[in-house]
């Protein structure tokens, strides 16, 4: 079967009439909140019902990636498939040691919120299995996408709670709809905000233990004990809690780990056509990382360095942005994004970003990675009038790069982070090979005399 036909609604949904969800083998349940019984899953036979004391409503979405959404009040609202009826949503009990949960969400607050899964934290009857959260302050998930898994159903040994979850780096933006997901392949748990994987290779928790947070290593598999499948809250010892406040649009559950390319295809299916497929606003998050970005010179990898001298994030007043400052490393520097996949170079139309440089000749170039090779734009991005400072963006200019694989648009970039960095002296003589976009970023040839500031990077495809 090459496609799954679903009753996706119309209205203001930009993709009205496309009632075909991209095929993802292993789909167990999908809700889009449309049809005669909107709480009935469009795939699988799973009927959600109102939780005790709950009054979840369903609304049309006038401007967003979905046609309809459920609205939860963050206090009493949640939906449930009781344990006795959970069926194949009990992934561990069905023999699977892998999963994917994705959703489109629009949050109203910054409290811990549960999106969906089989996750029961009752100390008298712990039956944790898998669950997608949008905030877990304990163990590194504050304002991040968190993918929780458990094999025993109980807390992590040696800890008061369960630490067994992945968390990305970029903060969830409560002002708009965002795509959140996590995958578990039986060995690693990965969190995604949008179709981007932000690696967090080192995190130290409150018990002074250091480990990778994204991906998170967990080879034990999933708990086989059935519990309620819930949307919008989980059962704790004292009752329901971790209430989600806001809207949840499309929601899907799979019994396998989707690849990044497959998640990207889902994201692109739902996103309004006019929206970028990738975007970074460089908002400062609670983590010690630079929003999932990396920096490297010819002999030094600065992935965990948040200094603005190394393509780090700065915050001045109400403005947050990425910047290379006038101190620090002298030579060439590359800053680049988290992992990308699933977008062909031939699909990309433009790359745009806001430049507010303290010098007119920043000599900044775009860089991309495709099929393991790096390239830099032949074009440099400069300003007629230098920017005033980090708090004043009145002289900032939106830069628009018309994307294409034409030879005269690109130079070869020899780049192995921390080991090699060399830019070709001229444009290529042949077009870029066909391939997919695996990373995007910037090349700065030398330490600037004044800060080079970048914001609102967007890739349109």
N, C-alpha and C positions, 0 to 999 in steps of 0.2 A: 504494500500500500504506500503510495507516494504522498498522500496528503490526508489530513483529518478534517472533515467538513463539520463546522460548528455553527451554531445559530448566533453569530456575532451581530450585535445590534447596529443600528444606523444612527440617525440623528446627526450630531455634530462631529462624530468620529470621522477623521480625515480619510480613513480607509473603509468607509461604508460600502457594503456590498462585497467585500473580500471575505467571504465566510470560509476561509481555508486557513487553518493554523499550520505553520510549517511542520512537516513530519519530524517528530522526535521519538524514536523507538523507546518504549518504556513508559510512555505517558499513562498514568494511573487515574488522574482526575484533573478536570479543568472547569473553572467557573468564570463566566463573564457577566453574571447577574442579569441575563436577558431571558426571554421566553416566557411560557405560561407559568412555570414554576422556577423563578430565578435562583432559588437555593438548591436546585437539582443540578448536579454536575453535568456538563455537556459531554464529558467522556467518562466512562466508568459509571457505576450506578450508586452514587453517593449523595444522599439528601442531607443537607445541613438544616438544623432547626435552631430556633432561638434558645439561648441559654437561660437558666433560671434568673428572673428579674431583668432580662434583656429586652431591648426594643430596637434592634438594628433596623435601620431604614435603607432603602435603595433609591438612588437619585440618578437622573440623567447628567452626564458630564458635557457641558457646553463647549469647552475648549481644552482638549487634552488627548492623551493617547488611547483612551477607552471610551466606549459609548455610555456605560453605566458603572456605578460603584456602590459599595456598601458604605454606610456612614456609622462610625462607632464613637461613643461619647467619652471614652477614656476612663469611665467610672464603673459602669455596670454592663455594658454591651459586649456580647460575644456570641458566636455561633458554634454549634457542636454536632458532630456525628458520634453518638454514644458508643462506648467500647464494644457493646454487644453487636453493633451494626457496622463497625469500622471496616471489616472485610480486608481488602487488599491495601488499604491505607496503613495497615499494620505491616509495614515493609519488612521489619525484622522477623516478624512471625510468618511472613509469606516466603521467607527464605532468601531475601535480598539483604546484602550488606552494603548497599549504596543508595543514594538518593539525590534528587535535585528539587528545590523549592524555589519558585520565582513569583514575583508579584509586582504590580505597579502600585505605588503608595503615594499619598499626599498627607503628611503628618501635620497635626495641629500643635504639638508640644514637643519637648525634649526629654520626656521621661522614658523609662524603659517600656518598650512596647513589643508584644508578641504578634507576629503576623499569622503563622499557621504551622501546624504539625501535630505530632503525637508526643506531648511533653507534659508529664505529670510530676510535680516537685513535692508532693505530699510526703513529709518525712515518715509518716506511718505506713505509707503504701507508695514508695517511689517507683514510677514507671516512665522515666525519661527514655526517649528513643531518638527523635529528630525534631528540630524546630528552628524556624527562621525568626530572629528578633531584629529590631531596628535600633536597639540601644541596650548595652549591658555595661554599666560603669565598672563593675568588679572584673578584674583580669583583662583590661585593655579594650573593651568594646564601647566606650563612651561615644555616643552619636555615630557609631559605625554600623555597618551591616554585619550581623553575627549569625553564623551557622553552627548550631548546637547539636552534638550527637552524644549518645551514650550506649554502652553495651550492658552494663549492670542495672541501669535505671536509677542508680544512687549517685551520691556526690563523688568527686574525684578523691581517691585515697590520699589522706594527709591534708585535705582541704576542707573548710567548712561548707563550701558549695562546689558546684561543678565548674571547672575551668575549661572543659573540653569543647572549645568552640574556636572557629576562625573569626577574624575581624579585619576588615580592610583598613586603609589609612584615611581616605577622604571622608569628611563629615557629610552626613545626609543633610540636604538643603530642604528645610521645612516650607519654603515659599513656593514650591512647585512639585509637579509629579516627577517621581523618580523610579527607575527600574532597579529592584533589589533582588538578589539571588544568592543561594549557596549550593555547592555541590559536595558530595562525599563519594569517593570511589573505593572505599574499603581500606584505604591507607592514608589519604590526605583529605582534609576539609578545606574548601576554598570559598571565600566571600567575594562578591562582586557588587559594585555600585555602578550602574550602567554597564555597558559591554566592555569593561576594563578590569584587568586583574592587577591590583596593587600589592606587590610583595611586601611583607613585613618579616624579614628573616630573623630579627632579634627583638624580643620583648622580655622585660624583667618584671615579674609580678610582685605583689606585696609580701610574698614569702621568700623573696630573693632568688627565685628560680627563673632561669633564662631559657627561652625556647622560641621557635618560629611561631608567629601568630597568624600569618597568611602566606603559605598554607600552614595548617595546623596538623601535626602528625597524630594519627589515631588509627591503629591497625586492628582494633578489637572487634569491629563490626557493630551491628545495631542490635539493641535489645529486642527480644522476641515477645515480650509480654505486651499484650494489647492494653491500650488505654483509650480514653476519649481522643478523637481528633478535633482540635479546636481552632477557631479563627478569632483572633482579637484578644485573647487572654489565656492564661494557664492556671491550672489548679495547684495552689500551694497548700501548706499544712493548715493555714487558717482560712482557706477558701480561695476563690478566684482572685487573680491579681495580674500584674504586668499588662494592664489594659492598654490596648492600642487606641490612640486618639487621632481621628482623622478619617480618611477614605482609603479603601483598598479596592483597586480595580481588578484587572485580570489576575487570576491565581492558578498556578499549575503545580502538580506533584508528579514526580517521575521516580521509577525504581532504579535508575542508573544515574551516573554523573554525566551531565552534558558537557561537551567541550566548549571552549570559549567561542569558537566559530558558531556553534549551535545557539548559544546564548545571544550572540550578536544577531543572528538571523531572527530570533524571537523579538529582540529589541527593535530591530528595523521594521518588522511587521507591524508593530503597534505605533511607533513614533509618528507624529504628524510629519508629512512630507517636507514641510518647510524648516523643520528643526534639524540641527546638526546631529550627526551620528556620534561624534565625540565632542566633549567640551570640558574645559577646565577653567574655573574661576579663581583657583589658588586661595580659597578661603582658608584661614588658619583653623586647624582642628585641635583637639585636645592631645593629639599624639606628638611624639618627639620626631616625627618624620615629616618630610616635605611633600605632603599630599600625594604620595605614591611616586614621586619623581626621583630621578637619580642624577648625579653629576659626576663627571670624571675628567681628569687631565690625562696626559700621555702616560703618567706613572702613578696616579693616585685616584682611587675610587672614593667618592665623597657621598655615597648613598645616604648615610645617616647624618650628614652634616646639614644643619638648618641655617647656617650662616648665609647671609645675602651676598657674601663674596663668592659663593659657589652655586649660583642659580637657586637660591633659597627663597623662602616666603618671608615677606616683610609686611608689617601692619603699621600704618601711620594714620591715626584718627579713624575715620570710617573706611579707609582704603586698605585693602589687602591685595597683594600682587606678588609675582615672582621677579627677582632682581639679581643681576650680577653687579656687585659693588666695586668700589675703587680701591679695595684692599684685597689681600689674600693672594691666591695663585696668580702668577704673572702670565703664563702662556695660554695656549688655546684651551678651550673648555667646551664640553658638550653637556647639555641638560636634556633629559628625555623622559618620556612618560612610562607608565606601567605597561604591561603586556596587552597587545591588541591582536585580534584575528577575525577573519570573516568578512572583511571589506576589501574588495579588489581595487587595485590602483586605478583600473579603468572606470570604476564607479565614482571616484572622487572628483568633485567639481571645483571646489575652492577650499583653501585653508585661510582663516582670518584670525587676527589677533590685534590687540590694542597695544601700541608702543608709546611709551612716555620716557624717552631717554634723556639723560642729562647732557648728552653730547649729540650733535647732529649726525656725525659719522660713526654710528654704533658698529657698522660692519657686520651686523647680525645676519645669519642665514638660517633658514629652516633646514631641519634634517629629518629624514625618514629612514626606517629600516624595513626592508622587504626581502623575504626569503633568505634571511640571515645576513644580508649585505646592507651597508649604510651608504646614503647619498646626501649631499648638501645642495641646496638651491644655488644656481649660478647667480641669482639675484641677491643683492644685499638690501637690507631694510634700514633706511635712514630717515631723518627728519629735516625739514627746512628750518624749523625753529626748535631749539632744545627745550625739553620739559623743565618745569620750574622746580618740582620736587615731588616727594612721595605723597604729600597731602594735596597737591594741586595738579589735576590732570587736564587743565584747560588747553594745554598744548598737545595733548595726546592725539594720535592719528591712528585710525583703524587701517591696518595693512591687509590687503587682499591679494592672495597669490592664486592666480589661475592655474589650477593643477593640470598636469598632463605628463605623459611619459617621454615627450619630445627631448631629443639629445641636448638641445641648447638651453634647456631649463635646469640641468643638473650637472653636478660635479661628483666624481667618485670621492668617497670619504673612507679612508682606511681607519677603522676604529675598533679596537678591542679595549674595553674599559680597564684603565689602569696599566695597560701594556703597550698600546699603539694608538696614535692619533695624528693623521696626516691628511690634509686636504689637497686634492689635485689642483694644479695651477691653471687649468682651463676646463671648459665645458666638455662633456662627453661627445664622442663622435657617433655613437649609436644610441637609440632610445633605451630607456630603462626596460629591463625584462619585465614581462607580465608577472604579476604576483599579488600577494595580499599585503596590506599595511600591518606591520608588526609593532611599530613604535613611531612616535613623532616627537620632535623637540627642536632645539636651537643649538647653533654653533657660534661661539664667540672667539675670535682669533687671538685676542689679547686682553689683558686687564684694562678696562676703560678708565679714563680720567674722572668720570662721573658715572653714577649708577645708570644701568640700562634696565628699564622696568617694563614688564610684560604682564598683560591681563587678558582675560576672556578669549582664550585660544579655542577655536572651533574648527572642526573638520566636517564639511558638508559632502554628502554622497547620496 
